[in-house]
Amino acid sequence: MNSKIQKDIKELVAEQVISKDTASKITSYYLSKQRHSSNKLFTVFAVLGSTLVGLGIILILAHNWDDFSRTLKTAFAFAPLIIGQAMVGYAILKDKSATWKEASGVFLFFAVGASIALVSQIYNIPGDLSSYLLTWILLCLPLIYLLKSSALVILQIVFITSYACSLGYFSGNKTPWVYLILLASLLPHYYKLLKQGKLHNITSILNWLLPLSFVIVMGAFVRDNGNFGFLIYVILFGLLYNIGKIPFFNDQKLRRNGYLVLGSLGTVYMLLLTSFNWLWEAVFVNRLNFNSQAFYIALTLFCLALALLTYSYLKKWIRNFNLFQYAFIFFMLFFMISLVNTGLSVILINLLILILGIMAVKIGAATYHFGVLNYGLLIITVLIACRFFDTDMSFVLRGLLFVGVGVGFFVTNYIMLKKQKTLKTQK
């Protein structure tokens, strides 16, 4: 325990501020907190250690691989798998600590992948990367629930995302529908973490990884009619943002709420991307196919986002108007308007971005959050910068706009800093 804390406790006892019994309870609390912290650190190092050991064994075998006979190669291929299973079995039967279970689970995870690859190479079994990853993922999936391992959940999300990208973007451009089933299989463990430890670091990591995985993979579902890709991503980011505004997530610190951050950043990025007139002209070179997979995916996502928004309204989670929550609806309308008049839709999108920036500034000023305030100012600045390249404004006018925005940055932050100091003085 920190020596300063010990000194302060002794001083409080000496001054009779607290009793010896209270001092003893405070000391016990800090000691238990310290032990818990060291256990978590040890778990992290154990996972990293088992990963390095597994990779090291693979490298050593790979260096001398050509000198071995087929029988010996097969024995080496199954050796890590047997060792890993023995470690996991021992951890489960003896009900070992979380550190044991995490480390043995990670070792077995990589041992499974190595064994599949080695056996395929030894006996020349054909296959592509996506089928290899799928086999690996399915074999290791039960380990998550047998060991209750959070490290394995992270690995599974990474490998499931890799599988979907391999299948959807590289191997024959196939739609990775199995990705949705695989990701759904992880949700019971994720739900348990949300209920029992929503403030744990592992839960915060998953709050980022899950939506990020969806963002990366969603493009693989847009196959025949990519024109709907812009619409799909705007709706997806709108759905993520509204998930992040659910009180359970919204009450947490911003760094723990990946849904809200990714939803907001993604919405602004897609709107800025579609604020260029040339892009709309490129999109509608070919007619939109409303009887395509992309359209039905867009429609499904829109219904989900609208249902969540309606549910949030009925539950009275929405108390103040927040344009970010409704941006996907406006973009849907602008997308339909663009079928008739692309120029009008571009103007409306630019106006929407400007209002979003102003609202972010307003929210930041109201909550005294410098990050949100400057985020709003940054949105306005980037919007002006985008129009710098596709308008016929004079350089003088462009320069004055940038000077005005720069002064706005300084003045707004200065005023809010003064207000914050005034409030602290009054308290």
SULGIMO-V46292 format. One record per residue. N is the residue number from 1. RES is the residue in one small letter. OMEGA is omega in whole degrees, -180 to 180 (NA if undefined). Layout:
N|RES|OMEGA ; N|RES|OMEGA
This chain:
1|m|-179 ; 2|n|-177 ; 3|s|179 ; 4|k|178 ; 5|i|178 ; 6|q|180 ; 7|k|180 ; 8|d|179 ; 9|i|179 ; 10|k|180 ; 11|e|179 ; 12|l|177 ; 13|v|-180 ; 14|a|180 ; 15|e|179 ; 16|q|175 ; 17|v|176 ; 18|i|179 ; 19|s|178 ; 20|k|179 ; 21|d|177 ; 22|t|178 ; 23|a|180 ; 24|s|178 ; 25|k|179 ; 26|i|180 ; 27|t|179 ; 28|s|180 ; 29|y|-179 ; 30|y|179 ; 31|l|179 ; 32|s|178 ; 33|k|179 ; 34|q|179 ; 35|r|-180 ; 36|h|179 ; 37|s|180 ; 38|s|178 ; 39|n|179 ; 40|k|179 ; 41|l|180 ; 42|f|178 ; 43|t|179 ; 44|v|-180 ; 45|f|178 ; 46|a|178 ; 47|v|179 ; 48|l|180 ; 49|g|-180 ; 50|s|177 ; 51|t|-180 ; 52|l|178 ; 53|v|180 ; 54|g|179 ; 55|l|179 ; 56|g|178 ; 57|i|179 ; 58|i|-179 ; 59|l|179 ; 60|i|179 ; 61|l|-179 ; 62|a|-178 ; 63|h|-177 ; 64|n|-169 ; 65|w|-175 ; 66|d|-178 ; 67|d|-176 ; 68|f|173 ; 69|s|-179 ; 70|r|179 ; 71|t|-180 ; 72|l|177 ; 73|k|179 ; 74|t|179 ; 75|a|178 ; 76|f|-180 ; 77|a|-178 ; 78|f|-177 ; 79|a|179 ; 80|p|-180 ; 81|l|-180 ; 82|i|179 ; 83|i|180 ; 84|g|178 ; 85|q|178 ; 86|a|179 ; 87|m|-180 ; 88|v|178 ; 89|g|178 ; 90|y|-180 ; 91|a|-179 ; 92|i|-177 ; 93|l|-179 ; 94|k|-179 ; 95|d|-178 ; 96|k|-177 ; 97|s|179 ; 98|a|179 ; 99|t|178 ; 100|w|-176 ; 101|k|179 ; 102|e|-177 ; 103|a|-179 ; 104|s|179 ; 105|g|179 ; 106|v|179 ; 107|f|180 ; 108|l|179 ; 109|f|-180 ; 110|f|178 ; 111|a|178 ; 112|v|180 ; 113|g|180 ; 114|a|-179 ; 115|s|179 ; 116|i|-178 ; 117|a|-177 ; 118|l|179 ; 119|v|178 ; 120|s|-179 ; 121|q|-178 ; 122|i|-174 ; 123|y|176 ; 124|n|178 ; 125|i|-177 ; 126|p|178 ; 127|g|178 ; 128|d|-175 ; 129|l|-177 ; 130|s|179 ; 131|s|176 ; 132|y|180 ; 133|l|-180 ; 134|l|178 ; 135|t|179 ; 136|w|-178 ; 137|i|-177 ; 138|l|180 ; 139|l|-176 ; 140|c|-177 ; 141|l|-179 ; 142|p|-178 ; 143|l|-179 ; 144|i|-176 ; 145|y|176 ; 146|l|-176 ; 147|l|-175 ; 148|k|-172 ; 149|s|177 ; 150|s|178 ; 151|a|179 ; 152|l|177 ; 153|v|179 ; 154|i|179 ; 155|l|-180 ; 156|q|179 ; 157|i|179 ; 158|v|-177 ; 159|f|175 ; 160|i|177 ; 161|t|178 ; 162|s|178 ; 163|y|-178 ; 164|a|179 ; 165|c|179 ; 166|s|-178 ; 167|l|-173 ; 168|g|-175 ; 169|y|-171 ; 170|f|-173 ; 171|s|174 ; 172|g|177 ; 173|n|179 ; 174|k|179 ; 175|t|-176 ; 176|p|-179 ; 177|w|-180 ; 178|v|178 ; 179|y|-179 ; 180|l|179 ; 181|i|-179 ; 182|l|-179 ; 183|l|178 ; 184|a|180 ; 185|s|179 ; 186|l|-173 ; 187|l|178 ; 188|p|178 ; 189|h|179 ; 190|y|179 ; 191|y|178 ; 192|k|178 ; 193|l|179 ; 194|l|-179 ; 195|k|-171 ; 196|q|-178 ; 197|g|-176 ; 198|k|180 ; 199|l|178 ; 200|h|-179 ; 201|n|-179 ; 202|i|178 ; 203|t|178 ; 204|s|178 ; 205|i|179 ; 206|l|176 ; 207|n|176 ; 208|w|-174 ; 209|l|-177 ; 210|l|178 ; 211|p|179 ; 212|l|177 ; 213|s|178 ; 214|f|-179 ; 215|v|-179 ; 216|i|-171 ; 217|v|-171 ; 218|m|180 ; 219|g|180 ; 220|a|180 ; 221|f|179 ; 222|v|-173 ; 223|r|-170 ; 224|d|-174 ; 225|n|-177 ; 226|g|179 ; 227|n|179 ; 228|f|-177 ; 229|g|179 ; 230|f|-180 ; 231|l|-179 ; 232|i|-177 ; 233|y|177 ; 234|v|179 ; 235|i|178 ; 236|l|179 ; 237|f|175 ; 238|g|177 ; 239|l|179 ; 240|l|-180 ; 241|y|-180 ; 242|n|172 ; 243|i|179 ; 244|g|179 ; 245|k|172 ; 246|i|-175 ; 247|p|-179 ; 248|f|179 ; 249|f|-174 ; 250|n|-180 ; 251|d|179 ; 252|q|177 ; 253|k|-174 ; 254|l|-178 ; 255|r|178 ; 256|r|-173 ; 257|n|-180 ; 258|g|-180 ; 259|y|-177 ; 260|l|-177 ; 261|v|180 ; 262|l|179 ; 263|g|-180 ; 264|s|-180 ; 265|l|-180 ; 266|g|178 ; 267|t|-179 ; 268|v|-180 ; 269|y|-178 ; 270|m|178 ; 271|l|178 ; 272|l|180 ; 273|l|-178 ; 274|t|179 ; 275|s|178 ; 276|f|-178 ; 277|n|-177 ; 278|w|-179 ; 279|l|179 ; 280|w|178 ; 281|e|178 ; 282|a|-178 ; 283|v|-173 ; 284|f|170 ; 285|v|175 ; 286|n|180 ; 287|r|178 ; 288|l|179 ; 289|n|-178 ; 290|f|175 ; 291|n|-177 ; 292|s|178 ; 293|q|-179 ; 294|a|-180 ; 295|f|-179 ; 296|y|176 ; 297|i|178 ; 298|a|-180 ; 299|l|179 ; 300|t|179 ; 301|l|180 ; 302|f|179 ; 303|c|178 ; 304|l|-179 ; 305|a|180 ; 306|l|178 ; 307|a|178 ; 308|l|179 ; 309|l|178 ; 310|t|179 ; 311|y|179 ; 312|s|178 ; 313|y|-180 ; 314|l|179 ; 315|k|180 ; 316|k|173 ; 317|w|179 ; 318|i|-178 ; 319|r|178 ; 320|n|-180 ; 321|f|179 ; 322|n|-174 ; 323|l|179 ; 324|f|-179 ; 325|q|-176 ; 326|y|-174 ; 327|a|-178 ; 328|f|178 ; 329|i|179 ; 330|f|180 ; 331|f|176 ; 332|m|179 ; 333|l|180 ; 334|f|178 ; 335|f|179 ; 336|m|178 ; 337|i|-178 ; 338|s|176 ; 339|l|-179 ; 340|v|-175 ; 341|n|-178 ; 342|t|-179 ; 343|g|180 ; 344|l|-179 ; 345|s|178 ; 346|v|178 ; 347|i|-179 ; 348|l|178 ; 349|i|177 ; 350|n|178 ; 351|l|179 ; 352|l|179 ; 353|i|180 ; 354|l|-180 ; 355|i|177 ; 356|l|178 ; 357|g|180 ; 358|i|180 ; 359|m|178 ; 360|a|176 ; 361|v|-180 ; 362|k|179 ; 363|i|179 ; 364|g|179 ; 365|a|-179 ; 366|a|-178 ; 367|t|-178 ; 368|y|180 ; 369|h|-176 ; 370|f|-180 ; 371|g|-179 ; 372|v|179 ; 373|l|-178 ; 374|n|175 ; 375|y|177 ; 376|g|178 ; 377|l|179 ; 378|l|177 ; 379|i|-180 ; 380|i|-180 ; 381|t|-180 ; 382|v|178 ; 383|l|178 ; 384|i|179 ; 385|a|178 ; 386|c|179 ; 387|r|176 ; 388|f|-174 ; 389|f|-175 ; 390|d|175 ; 391|t|-178 ; 392|d|179 ; 393|m|178 ; 394|s|-179 ; 395|f|178 ; 396|v|180 ; 397|l|178 ; 398|r|179 ; 399|g|179 ; 400|l|178 ; 401|l|-180 ; 402|f|176 ; 403|v|179 ; 404|g|178 ; 405|v|179 ; 406|g|177 ; 407|v|178 ; 408|g|175 ; 409|f|-176 ; 410|f|-175 ; 411|v|-178 ; 412|t|179 ; 413|n|-180 ; 414|y|-180 ; 415|i|-179 ; 416|m|178 ; 417|l|178 ; 418|k|178 ; 419|k|-180 ; 420|q|179 ; 421|k|179 ; 422|t|179 ; 423|l|179 ; 424|k|179 ; 425|t|179 ; 426|q|179 ; 427|k|NA
